[in-house]
Amino acid sequence: MMKKVIILLITILTFLFALPEFTIVSSSDGAYDGKIFIHSMPNYLSILDNNIEYYWAVNTDLNGGMDFKLNNSKLSYFHKESPHLNESFWIIFDDNMQEIDTVQCTVGKTDYHDMIITDNNTYIVQAYDNQVFNLTDIGGEEFSLIAGVLRIQEFDLEHNLLFDWNASDHLNILDYESTLFIGNSVPGEVAWMHGNSIDIDFDDNLILSNRKSNEIIKINKQTGDVMWILGGPLNEFEIINDPFNGTTKQHDVSRLENGNILIFDNGNLTTYPASRVVEYEIDEINKTATLVWEFYNPNGYLARAMGSAQRLPNNNTFINWGTVLVEGISVGANIMEVDPSGNIVLEIQYDTYQSYKATKSNFEFNIPMGIGDTNLDHLLNIQDIIYIVNYILYHEGNHSMFNLYKIDSNLDYLINIIDIIEIVDRILSN
């Protein structure tokens, strides 16, 4: 009788806190053999294996998870503990599920859009500062408080500040009259910039995507000087072979091994809005950007926000189509992999969950994956139960990745007696 009650209780809780459901729309042998990293907003970090099944997943509650990815052999995600007090930060953990560092900017509000762990073992992070500007020359107020003054900072592993880029030192806000007063989401607030991706160029300089002004900026990482700007009000490039003459509200700009630039183009401001992925051949000397490849979602989806594009080692392109609304209703995350000819070799559709970015990489955890196996001996027994009981009795505060995966068996972010019941049932079932 007791076991039936336990099974019934577990069944109810599993229904309440089930993993995000998705449908494999299509799959073929042409897909790259790697794992999919996805943050199913707002709660779940997950990794799907080569069979498109859950390999690893945790519930982060409402504490974030944005930009969850494999980051130069480490895993990283944004933790949003208390953004109003600037207590948000990045968490880095390793292939043992052990959290090894946290990173936060020294000024402003640390931002969640992108963070890079470089080959030189440094962190590159974004933040936003507020500054007062005189905008009377472009129709604004004499003392205008501007949000979204972008800061880019680089730290070594000891958190020493190596580089500090302030947008107002290298760009003139008055040059942004055409975009500055458009699309501000907070009444009375003027936001200047919206940096949503950073990449390291071949010459170790930075390539920044500024969505607010539809521009891509290359920044000298030694001096902070702007080297060139593609798109937006300060565009320096002739854009060739592109009927839309560039991207609008773009995300996720990256330099490819062939020297070209790959961009997820949200396309919000085109005559007939539709999202696409574009690849430009860039001539930095003669300032030309030639469209050499593009791919549109065959459903005609428009990503009003978010989205990502990743060029894989087999030259396929892995795409997350961002925030897609059909007649004002979210259709969930639509994720695709296409080959160079534009053939869809993989498509996944989530029911309701959205995702900021999705990536595909080769990765394996370096510990036994059994849920409940807290002492990593490949066995589930009373020793694990003792660990879990002690954890519940004496732990306070946020849970680590290791304990969320090993103990929070019903994925409700509450580690409690219910998890013990579920793990005991696993022991009894073996």
QUIPE-V639073 format. One record per backbone hydrogen bond with DSSP energy under -1.0 kcal/mol. CO is the residue of the C=O (numbers start at 1). NH is the residue of the N-H. E is the energy in kcal/mol with one decimal. If there is no record, write none. Layout:
BEGIN
co	nh	e
CO	NH	E
CO	NH	E
END
This chain:
BEGIN
co	nh	e
1	5	-2.1
2	6	-2.5
3	7	-2.6
4	8	-2.4
5	9	-2.6
6	10	-2.6
7	11	-2.4
8	12	-2.1
9	13	-2.3
10	14	-2.6
11	15	-1.8
12	16	-1.9
13	17	-2.1
21	351	-1.7
23	25	-1.1
23	349	-2.6
26	347	-2.5
28	31	-1.5
32	34	-1.5
35	361	-2.4
36	48	-2.5
37	359	-1.8
38	46	-2.1
40	44	-1.9
43	60	-3.5
44	40	-2.2
45	58	-2.2
46	38	-2.4
47	55	-3.0
47	56	-1.6
48	36	-2.0
49	52	-2.1
53	49	-3.1
56	47	-2.8
58	45	-2.1
60	63	-1.9
63	80	-4.5
66	78	-1.7
69	76	-2.0
71	74	-1.2
74	71	-4.3
75	93	-2.7
76	69	-1.7
77	91	-2.7
78	65	-1.5
79	89	-2.2
82	85	-1.6
82	87	-1.8
83	86	-1.3
89	79	-3.4
90	103	-2.0
91	77	-1.7
92	100	-2.4
92	101	-1.4
93	75	-2.9
94	97	-2.0
95	366	-3.8
98	94	-2.0
101	92	-2.6
103	90	-2.9
109	128	-1.6
116	124	-2.4
118	121	-1.7
122	118	-2.6
123	155	-2.4
124	116	-2.0
125	153	-2.8
126	111	-2.7
127	151	-2.9
128	109	-2.7
129	149	-2.0
131	146	-3.4
133	144	-2.9
135	138	-1.5
135	140	-3.3
136	139	-1.3
141	135	-2.9
144	133	-2.5
146	131	-1.9
147	192	-2.4
148	193	-1.6
149	129	-2.3
150	167	-2.6
151	127	-2.3
152	165	-3.2
153	125	-2.9
154	162	-3.6
154	163	-1.2
155	123	-2.9
156	159	-2.2
160	156	-1.7
163	154	-2.2
165	152	-2.0
166	169	-1.9
167	170	-1.2
167	171	-2.0
172	175	-2.0
173	176	-1.8
176	179	-1.2
176	180	-2.6
179	182	-1.2
186	189	-2.2
190	147	-2.4
194	211	-2.4
197	209	-2.3
199	207	-2.6
201	204	-2.0
205	201	-3.3
206	219	-2.8
207	199	-1.9
208	217	-2.7
209	196	-1.9
210	215	-2.0
211	214	-1.4
215	210	-2.9
216	230	-3.0
217	208	-3.2
218	227	-3.1
219	206	-2.4
220	224	-2.8
225	220	-3.1
228	218	-2.6
229	236	-2.4
230	216	-2.6
232	235	-1.5
238	289	-2.5
240	291	-2.8
242	245	-1.8
248	267	-1.8
251	264	-2.1
254	262	-2.8
256	259	-1.8
260	256	-3.2
261	280	-2.5
262	254	-2.3
263	278	-2.5
264	251	-3.1
265	276	-2.3
267	270	-1.2
276	265	-2.5
277	295	-1.9
278	263	-2.6
279	292	-2.8
279	293	-1.2
280	261	-2.4
281	290	-2.5
283	288	-1.5
287	238	-2.4
288	283	-2.9
289	240	-2.6
290	281	-3.0
293	279	-2.6
295	277	-2.2
297	300	-2.4
301	275	-1.7
302	304	-1.1
305	323	-2.9
308	320	-2.2
310	318	-3.2
312	315	-2.3
316	312	-3.0
317	338	-2.4
318	310	-2.3
319	336	-2.8
320	308	-2.1
323	304	-2.1
324	331	-1.9
326	329	-1.4
329	326	-3.0
333	350	-2.9
334	321	-2.6
335	348	-2.9
336	319	-3.6
337	345	-2.7
337	346	-1.4
338	317	-2.8
339	342	-2.5
343	339	-2.4
345	28	-1.8
346	337	-2.5
347	25	-1.6
347	26	-1.4
348	335	-2.9
349	23	-2.7
353	333	-2.6
354	41	-3.1
356	307	-2.2
359	37	-2.9
361	35	-2.8
370	373	-1.4
372	374	-2.1
381	385	-1.5
382	386	-2.4
383	387	-1.8
384	388	-2.3
385	389	-2.7
386	390	-2.3
387	391	-2.3
388	392	-2.5
389	393	-2.3
390	394	-2.2
391	395	-2.1
400	404	-2.4
401	405	-2.3
402	406	-2.8
403	407	-2.3
403	408	-1.2
407	409	-2.9
408	411	-1.4
416	420	-1.3
417	421	-2.5
418	422	-2.1
419	423	-2.4
420	424	-2.9
421	425	-2.2
422	426	-1.5
423	427	-1.9
424	428	-2.6
425	429	-1.7
END
